[in-house]
Amino acid sequence: MRHAALLLALLLAACAAPASSGRPTLTLAWVSKSLGNPVFDHGLRGARQKAAELSASGPYDVELVSVGPTSADAVEQTRVLDDLIARRVDGIAVSCNDPTACVDPINRAVAAGIPVMTWDSDSPDSDRFTFLSIDNYQAGRKAGELLVAAIGGAGKVAIIAGVPGALNLEQRVQGFRDVVAAYPGVQIVAVVETNEDISRGVQGVEDVMQAHPDLSGWFFAGLWPLFADRGAMQRWEEATRAGRLKTVCFDTLPFQLELLRDGYLTALIGQKYWGWGYESIQIVYDRVVHAKTYPPFIDTGMDVVTAHNVDAMIRAWETNDFTTPLPPP
């Protein structure tokens, strides 16, 4: 904990360069579930760009504070939020590790006059003013439809989950389960809770493959096992190369697109990573500066990537231009 607290202090100091323009400073905090996750890193780049644009075009120097727990830990995230309240930041955008654990710190922030929104993962019972995300339940349903079609409507399947209690992940899994329930020939034989840890994900995949060598499909509600080097999941790779196993996975990072193009993944469900940062900082800014109101949920839409449109998504990453709609999957 001392190490985590020190790291947080260093991050706060690194992000808190004093304004030199003589204009008033507006301090906005962008809080992720954990540090060092490439999915969140892309959102952070979006947040930084939006803060720079707002500073260049508006009356404030917008200071971005980017923080989060060192791992996906709800208790540590609560401490991070309380530190931001003590610092008296002007607004907060947070992706919640646990919807219940986030309620009190979010409510404390709002009571202190600090508007809070959520992005990616919600705390719906809190006083946050809006939630920016894909519709995770519908995205889970789409994953279920894609996997059921890929395995021909029958077979054993398994699920990779993340942090128990994370609302966005639970909604994905529930959507997937609800689709599969309509197919008597499809059986869910295992759910692996990874706590968003790469090694736990890898071990879980291999253990399930060993216990169920006739497994037909995987739903990865997050990409964690795929961060491991190729060869780390030998049973999964062998079954996939042999055509016996299909995998539908969340997220569309470049290395996942390569895995799909190489035949290791069947389909990907993508989120609007850049917008997590770029849009959320604009939303918090407008709430603080203009008292703008928003609906409780802002649906960003999702991307569905298969072999039919993977090249278009690869080009989008190469050009950093995600404005052009993808061809049909």
N, C-alpha and C positions, 0 to 999 in steps of 0.2 A: 504493500500500500504506500509505503514511503517513496518507493521508486515511482509509482504511478502519480503520486502527488507532485513529485519533483518534475516529472515529464510534463504534467499539465501546466505547472508554473512556467516552465521554459517555453511551452507552446504559446501561452498567453503573452509572455514577454515578446516572443518573436513576431506575433501577429499584431502587436499593439504599438507600432511605430507612431510617434506623435506627429500630428499634422503640422505642416510648416507654412501653410498658406495664410494663416491668420483668420480663416473662416471657422465657423463652429463645426465641431466633429459629431457625427452620428455613428455610434458603435453598435453594429449588428453582429450577432453570434450565430454561427452555423454549426450545429452539433450533430455528429454522426453516431452510429451505433458503436463503432470501434475505429481505431486508427490503423492506417496502412492497408485497408481493403481497396483494391483497384476500382471496384464499383463506386465506392464513395469518393475516391480520388478524382474521378472524372467529374462528379458533381461539384467537388471543391473548386476545380478549375473554372466551372461555370459561375460559381459564386464569386470568385475573385474577379472574373471579367465584368460581371454585373456591378460589383462594388466600384471598380475602376470607371465604368461608364457613368454611373450615378455621380461619382465625384467630379468627373469632367464636365457634366452637363447641368448639375444642380447647385443649390446654395450651400451644400454641406460637403465636408470631407468625410466620405463614408469609410469608416474603419471596420474591416472584417476580422472577427475573432473566430478562428476555426479550431474547435476542440472536440474531444470525445474520450471515452474510456480506452485504455490500452487494449482491452479485449471486450467482447460483447457481454458486458456485465451491467445489470440493471442497477445494482447498488452503487457502483462507481459512477454510473451516468447520473444518478441522483446527486452525488457530490459535485459533479461537473456543473450541473444546473444551479445548484445552490451557490457555487463559487461565482457564477455569472450574475446571479441576483445580488450578491454582496458587492460585486464590482459595479453594479448599476448600469449594465448595458441598456441600450435603448430598445432592442427587440431581439427575439430569439426564434430560430427555425430549427427544429429538432426531429430526428428519426428515433423513435422510442424502442428501446430493447424490450420493454414490458409495458403494456398499456396501463396496468394498475399501478406499478411502481412510479410511473411518470405523472400520475394525477396530482399528488401533493406538491412536488416541486414546480410543476407548471402552474398550479393554482397559487402557489406562493409568489411566483413571478408576476402573474396577472394582478394579484392583490397589491404588489409593490409598484404597479403602474407600467409593467413591461409586457407588451403584447407578445403572445407566443403562438406560432403555427407549427403544425407537424407536417413532415414530408416522408414519403416512403413507408413509414410504419406509424400508426396512429395511437392516440390515447383518447378515445371518443368520449369518455366520461369526465375529462378534464375541461378546463375553461379555455382551451386553445380556440382560436377564432376560425381556423380552417385547416383542411388536410389536403395536401397535394400528392397525388399518387395515381398509378394505374388502379383499375378495379381488380384487386387481387383475387377475389372469389371468381370473377368471370375469367381471369387469366388462368386460374387453376382448372376451371372447366375446359378451357381451350386446350390446355396441356393434356387433360384426360381424353378429349376427343381425338387429338393427334396420336396419342399412344395407342388407344384402342384400335384406331384405323390401321396403324403400323403393324400391330400384331394380329390383325385379322379377326378381332372381336373375341378372342379366347386366349387364355394363358395365365401364368403366374406373373405378378408384377410386384415391385417393391418401391418404397418411397425414401428419399433422402430429405430430412427436415433439418431445421436449424436450431435456434434458441427456443426452448419450450416457453410458451407464453407470448412470444412475439406475434402480434396480431396479424401482420401482413402475411407471415409464413403460415400461420394456422388457417387463414382464409384461403390461401392457395391450396393447401392440402385438403381442406374441406370441399372446395370446388372440384378438385380431382376425384375425391371419394364419391361425390354425388353423381358424377358422370359414370364412373366405374360400376356403381351400384345398379345401374340400368342394364348391365351386361352380366348375366348369370355365369357365363363362361370365363369371366375375368376374376381372378382371386388375388387380393392383396395379401402377401405372405409375410411382409416385414416392413417396419418403419424404423429408420436409423436416425436418431437424434444426434446431430454433430456438434451442437453448440457453436456452429460456424467455425469449427476447427478443422484444418485440412487433414491432419493425420487421423483424427477420429472418423472423418468421412471416408478416407481411403480404407481404413481398417474395416469400417462398417460395410462398405461395398464388397470387399473381398470375403468377409465372413458370410454375408448373405449368399454370395455366389457359390461358396463352398457348401453351404447348407442346402441350397436349391440349385443344383447344376442345370435343371430344366427351366430356369427363369427365362421369361420371354421379354420382360420390359422393366425399365426404370423410369421413375419420375424424380428428377432432381429439383426440389423446390428452391434450391440455391446451387451455386456452382462450385462449392467448396472443394469437393474431391478432385475436381479438374485442375486445380492449381498445382497439384503434384506433377512431377515429371512423367512423361510417357514411360510406360513400363512399370509404374508404381502399382497399377491395378491390373495385374496380368490376367486374372480370370475374366474380368470385365472386357478387357481388350480382345482376348482370344475369342470369347463368345460373340463379340460384336463383329470381328473380322470374319468369323464363320457364318455370319448372317442369322444366328440364333437369337440375338438380343438387340432390342431397340431402346434408345434412350431419348427422352424429351427433357429438356433442361431449361431453367430460367437463366436469363441474361444473354447478352449478345456481344460480349467483349471480343476483340480481334482474335485472341487465341482460341476461343470457342468457335468462331467462324471457320477457322482453319480445321479444327476437329470435325466440324460438320462437313466441310468440303472433302475431307479425307475419309468420310464414311463412318466416323465413330459416333456421331450424334445424328438423330433423325430430324429433330426440330428444336428451335429455340424460341423462347418467349422473352422479348426485350422490353426494357423499361426506358424511360426518358432520363437517363443519368445526368446529362448536362443540365436539363431543366430543373432537377432537384436543387441545384445550386443557383443557376441563373434566374429561374422563375421565382424561387422562394425568397431570394434577397429582394427582388422587385416588389413582391407581395408584402413583405414585412416593412420595407421602406414606405410603400404607399399607405400602409396601416398607420405607421408612426407619424408620417409627415402630413398626410391628407385625410386621415381618419376614414379611409376607404373600407367599405364592408364587402364581405365575400360569402359565398354559400359555404355550408359546412364541409362539402367535399368538392374538390376540383379534379376531374378525371383527365389525366394526361393522355390517355390512350396507350395501347401496347403495340409492339411490333411482333409479327410472327415470321420467322425465318426458316426456310427449308432449302433443299438443294436447288429449287427453282428460282430463288431470289437472293441466295447467299452472296453472289458476286456484287449485287447492288449494295448490300449492307457493308461489304468490305470496302467498296469505293467510298461510301459515306464516312467510314472511319479514316480512310486515307486523306480525304479532303476536309474532314471535320465539318461536313455539311450534312445535317440530318433533316433538312427542310423538305427535300424531295420525297414524296410518298414512295414506299417500296412497291415493286411489282407484286402481284398476287402470289401467295406461297404455294 
